[in-house]
Amino acid sequence: MASRRVRAVSRGLPPLLLLLLLLLLGPLPAVGHGGKYSREKNEPELSPKRDPGGEFRMEKLNQLWEKARRVSGLQLSPVKLSELHADLKIQERDEFSWKKLKAEGLDEDGEKEAKLRRNLNVILAKYGLDGRKDARMVTSNFLSDGAEEDSLGDPRLEKLWHKAKTSGKFSSEELDKLWREFQHHKEKVHEYNVLLETLSRTDEIQENIISPSDMSLVKEEVLHSKHTELKDRLRGINQGFDRLRKVSHQGYGAESEFEEPRVIDLWDLARSANFTEKELESFREELKHFEAKIEKHNHYQKQLEVSHEKLKHVESFGDREHVSRNKEKYALLEEKTKELGYKVKKHFQDLSSRISRARHNEL
């Protein structure tokens, strides 16, 4: 229609005036929707690999998240789901960092890529997403009255805990603190076993793919990094058990300045690392901030559990307006808990890396 009008107006016009008219009108739109100047051709399409409403930028992580939320057999509590969300966020951050390194040619031996795969396998096993029937959830620092969390899963720990409970050396608050330390130790042992099993399966696959004559081609750095990670975790477990044994026998001394098990672990590891006195003091101050962050996260975890129970109660009565208000409150708590969970895990990862670097500087 526009082109016909232009042709009609242009009849009888001098060439110079016609050229000026065409410049003012600009390029004519192409017929239909397929022209190269059309919106369809110039606006970028959404990637088919990602759901616009997804929690994560990586589709494989979105699939894991949806599986954890929807598969009834997993029966993950709101707190466990928020912890999984934080773990997947950390995994996503690390994967994008690795992609940048790979693009710059900084992971030639594939060590970091292999570590990412191991970390994801550990997450799958940790939350029962690997399809293995014997997979069990590890407990968190959040205390509940569940029967599973009443068992420490190790006769040595059970013996120490019974001794501490009956010794009369602990107040009720100190027993609560000590129980969190026992639960944290149980979690560390479980995660070590998951990592060990993951590495064993990886090594079996590797040996099946690579013949003995070609084993020399495997990068020694990759194998070393695996065993270094295991050694670091095992060292932490042994130090943690020694601490539990000492505290169970002697009680908490005046020098006990931290309450949270993860912070206590980090402080013990930091004191045995190659930090200067000034660096150690700076690390101590950062641990205080980290402990405050954990306490805030624990508070929101408890509020989330309470809100979840209240929502289930309200839903059973069918008051639509009341249900709507509680769902809104629950959704806000859920988002805040996930956000804090990610910040805590990221901070813990950063602090652990600092200790690891200081330890390796000793060698």
MOCOR-V251445 format. One record per residue. N is the residue number from 0. SS is DSSP state (alpha for helix, beta for strand, coil for the rest). OMEGA is omega as a letter, one per 30 degrees, with the letter a starting at -180 (none if undefined). NEAR is the number of other C-alpha atoms within 8 Angstrom. Layout:
# MOCOR-V251445
{{N | SS | OMEGA | NEAR} {N | SS | OMEGA | NEAR}}
This chain:
# MOCOR-V251445
{{0 | coil | a | 4} {1 | alpha | a | 6} {2 | alpha | l | 7} {3 | alpha | l | 7} {4 | alpha | l | 8} {5 | alpha | a | 8} {6 | alpha | a | 8} {7 | alpha | a | 7} {8 | alpha | a | 7} {9 | alpha | a | 8} {10 | coil | l | 6} {11 | coil | l | 4} {12 | coil | l | 8} {13 | coil | a | 6} {14 | alpha | a | 6} {15 | alpha | l | 6} {16 | alpha | l | 8} {17 | alpha | l | 10} {18 | alpha | l | 8} {19 | alpha | l | 8} {20 | alpha | l | 8} {21 | alpha | l | 8} {22 | alpha | a | 7} {23 | alpha | a | 6} {24 | alpha | a | 7} {25 | coil | a | 6} {26 | coil | l | 4} {27 | coil | l | 7} {28 | coil | l | 7} {29 | coil | l | 10} {30 | coil | l | 6} {31 | coil | a | 5} {32 | coil | a | 7} {33 | coil | a | 9} {34 | coil | a | 10} {35 | coil | l | 7} {36 | coil | a | 8} {37 | coil | l | 11} {38 | alpha | a | 6} {39 | alpha | a | 7} {40 | alpha | a | 10} {41 | alpha | l | 8} {42 | coil | a | 6} {43 | coil | l | 5} {44 | coil | l | 4} {45 | coil | l | 6} {46 | coil | l | 5} {47 | coil | a | 5} {48 | coil | a | 5} {49 | coil | l | 10} {50 | coil | a | 7} {51 | coil | a | 5} {52 | coil | a | 4} {53 | coil | l | 8} {54 | coil | a | 5} {55 | coil | l | 9} {56 | coil | a | 9} {57 | coil | a | 8} {58 | alpha | a | 10} {59 | alpha | l | 6} {60 | alpha | l | 11} {61 | alpha | l | 12} {62 | alpha | l | 8} {63 | alpha | a | 9} {64 | alpha | l | 10} {65 | alpha | l | 8} {66 | alpha | a | 9} {67 | alpha | a | 11} {68 | alpha | a | 9} {69 | alpha | a | 6} {70 | coil | a | 8} {71 | coil | a | 6} {72 | coil | a | 4} {73 | coil | l | 8} {74 | coil | l | 6} {75 | coil | l | 9} {76 | coil | l | 6} {77 | alpha | l | 10} {78 | alpha | l | 10} {79 | alpha | l | 9} {80 | alpha | l | 11} {81 | alpha | l | 12} {82 | alpha | l | 11} {83 | alpha | l | 11} {84 | alpha | l | 11} {85 | alpha | l | 13} {86 | alpha | l | 11} {87 | alpha | l | 10} {88 | alpha | l | 10} {89 | alpha | l | 11} {90 | alpha | l | 11} {91 | alpha | l | 12} {92 | alpha | a | 8} {93 | alpha | a | 9} {94 | alpha | l | 9} {95 | alpha | l | 8} {96 | alpha | l | 8} {97 | alpha | l | 10} {98 | alpha | l | 8} {99 | alpha | l | 8} {100 | alpha | a | 10} {101 | alpha | l | 10} {102 | alpha | l | 7} {103 | coil | l | 6} {104 | coil | a | 7} {105 | coil | l | 7} {106 | coil | a | 10} {107 | coil | a | 7} {108 | coil | l | 7} {109 | coil | a | 8} {110 | alpha | a | 11} {111 | alpha | l | 8} {112 | alpha | l | 9} {113 | alpha | l | 9} {114 | alpha | l | 9} {115 | alpha | l | 11} {116 | alpha | l | 8} {117 | alpha | a | 11} {118 | alpha | l | 9} {119 | alpha | l | 9} {120 | alpha | l | 10} {121 | alpha | l | 12} {122 | alpha | a | 12} {123 | alpha | a | 10} {124 | alpha | a | 13} {125 | alpha | a | 13} {126 | coil | l | 11} {127 | coil | a | 12} {128 | coil | a | 13} {129 | coil | l | 8} {130 | coil | l | 6} {131 | coil | a | 8} {132 | coil | a | 4} {133 | coil | a | 4} {134 | coil | l | 11} {135 | coil | l | 8} {136 | coil | l | 7} {137 | coil | a | 10} {138 | coil | l | 10} {139 | coil | l | 9} {140 | coil | l | 8} {141 | coil | a | 8} {142 | coil | l | 6} {143 | coil | a | 5} {144 | coil | a | 6} {145 | coil | a | 6} {146 | coil | a | 6} {147 | alpha | a | 5} {148 | alpha | l | 10} {149 | alpha | a | 7} {150 | coil | l | 7} {151 | coil | l | 11} {152 | coil | a | 7} {153 | coil | a | 6} {154 | alpha | l | 7} {155 | alpha | l | 6} {156 | alpha | l | 10} {157 | alpha | a | 11} {158 | alpha | l | 8} {159 | alpha | a | 11} {160 | alpha | l | 11} {161 | alpha | a | 8} {162 | alpha | a | 10} {163 | alpha | a | 13} {164 | alpha | a | 9} {165 | alpha | a | 6} {166 | alpha | a | 7} {167 | coil | a | 7} {168 | coil | a | 7} {169 | coil | l | 12} {170 | coil | l | 7} {171 | alpha | l | 6} {172 | alpha | l | 7} {173 | alpha | l | 9} {174 | alpha | l | 10} {175 | alpha | l | 8} {176 | alpha | a | 10} {177 | alpha | l | 8} {178 | alpha | l | 9} {179 | alpha | l | 12} {180 | alpha | l | 11} {181 | alpha | l | 12} {182 | alpha | l | 13} {183 | alpha | l | 13} {184 | alpha | l | 11} {185 | alpha | l | 12} {186 | alpha | a | 11} {187 | alpha | l | 10} {188 | alpha | a | 9} {189 | alpha | a | 9} {190 | alpha | l | 11} {191 | alpha | a | 11} {192 | alpha | l | 8} {193 | alpha | l | 11} {194 | alpha | l | 11} {195 | alpha | l | 9} {196 | alpha | l | 8} {197 | alpha | l | 11} {198 | alpha | l | 10} {199 | alpha | l | 8} {200 | alpha | l | 8} {201 | alpha | l | 8} {202 | alpha | l | 8} {203 | alpha | l | 8} {204 | alpha | a | 8} {205 | alpha | a | 8} {206 | alpha | l | 9} {207 | alpha | a | 7} {208 | alpha | a | 6} {209 | coil | l | 8} {210 | coil | a | 8} {211 | alpha | a | 6} {212 | alpha | a | 5} {213 | alpha | a | 8} {214 | alpha | a | 8} {215 | alpha | a | 6} {216 | alpha | a | 5} {217 | coil | a | 7} {218 | coil | l | 8} {219 | alpha | a | 6} {220 | alpha | a | 8} {221 | alpha | l | 12} {222 | alpha | l | 8} {223 | alpha | a | 8} {224 | alpha | l | 9} {225 | alpha | a | 10} {226 | alpha | l | 8} {227 | alpha | l | 8} {228 | alpha | l | 8} {229 | alpha | a | 11} {230 | alpha | l | 8} {231 | alpha | l | 8} {232 | alpha | a | 10} {233 | alpha | l | 9} {234 | alpha | l | 8} {235 | alpha | l | 10} {236 | alpha | a | 11} {237 | alpha | l | 8} {238 | alpha | l | 8} {239 | alpha | l | 10} {240 | alpha | l | 9} {241 | alpha | l | 8} {242 | alpha | l | 8} {243 | alpha | l | 11} {244 | alpha | a | 9} {245 | alpha | a | 9} {246 | alpha | a | 9} {247 | alpha | a | 11} {248 | alpha | a | 8} {249 | alpha | a | 8} {250 | coil | l | 10} {251 | coil | l | 8} {252 | coil | a | 6} {253 | coil | a | 5} {254 | coil | a | 4} {255 | coil | a | 7} {256 | coil | l | 5} {257 | coil | a | 8} {258 | coil | a | 9} {259 | coil | a | 11} {260 | alpha | a | 9} {261 | alpha | l | 7} {262 | alpha | l | 12} {263 | alpha | l | 10} {264 | alpha | a | 10} {265 | alpha | a | 10} {266 | alpha | l | 10} {267 | alpha | l | 8} {268 | alpha | a | 10} {269 | alpha | a | 12} {270 | alpha | l | 8} {271 | coil | l | 6} {272 | coil | a | 9} {273 | coil | l | 9} {274 | coil | l | 10} {275 | coil | a | 6} {276 | alpha | l | 6} {277 | alpha | l | 7} {278 | alpha | a | 8} {279 | alpha | l | 11} {280 | alpha | l | 8} {281 | alpha | l | 8} {282 | alpha | l | 9} {283 | alpha | l | 9} {284 | alpha | l | 8} {285 | alpha | l | 8} {286 | alpha | l | 10} {287 | alpha | l | 9} {288 | alpha | a | 8} {289 | alpha | l | 12} {290 | alpha | l | 12} {291 | alpha | l | 8} {292 | alpha | l | 10} {293 | alpha | a | 10} {294 | alpha | l | 8} {295 | alpha | l | 8} {296 | alpha | l | 12} {297 | alpha | l | 10} {298 | alpha | a | 8} {299 | alpha | l | 11} {300 | alpha | l | 11} {301 | alpha | l | 9} {302 | alpha | l | 9} {303 | alpha | l | 14} {304 | alpha | l | 10} {305 | alpha | a | 8} {306 | alpha | l | 11} {307 | alpha | l | 10} {308 | alpha | a | 8} {309 | alpha | l | 9} {310 | alpha | l | 12} {311 | alpha | a | 8} {312 | alpha | a | 8} {313 | alpha | a | 12} {314 | alpha | a | 9} {315 | coil | a | 6} {316 | coil | l | 6} {317 | coil | l | 7} {318 | coil | a | 8} {319 | alpha | a | 6} {320 | alpha | l | 6} {321 | alpha | l | 8} {322 | alpha | a | 12} {323 | alpha | l | 8} {324 | alpha | a | 8} {325 | alpha | l | 12} {326 | alpha | l | 9} {327 | alpha | l | 8} {328 | alpha | l | 9} {329 | alpha | a | 12} {330 | alpha | l | 8} {331 | alpha | l | 8} {332 | alpha | a | 11} {333 | alpha | l | 11} {334 | alpha | a | 8} {335 | alpha | l | 9} {336 | alpha | l | 13} {337 | alpha | a | 12} {338 | alpha | l | 9} {339 | alpha | l | 10} {340 | alpha | l | 12} {341 | alpha | a | 14} {342 | alpha | l | 8} {343 | alpha | a | 12} {344 | alpha | l | 11} {345 | alpha | l | 9} {346 | alpha | l | 9} {347 | alpha | l | 9} {348 | alpha | a | 8} {349 | alpha | l | 8} {350 | alpha | l | 9} {351 | alpha | l | 9} {352 | alpha | l | 8} {353 | alpha | l | 8} {354 | alpha | a | 11} {355 | alpha | l | 8} {356 | alpha | l | 8} {357 | alpha | l | 11} {358 | alpha | a | 10} {359 | alpha | l | 7} {360 | alpha | l | 7} {361 | alpha | a | 6} {362 | coil | none | 4}}
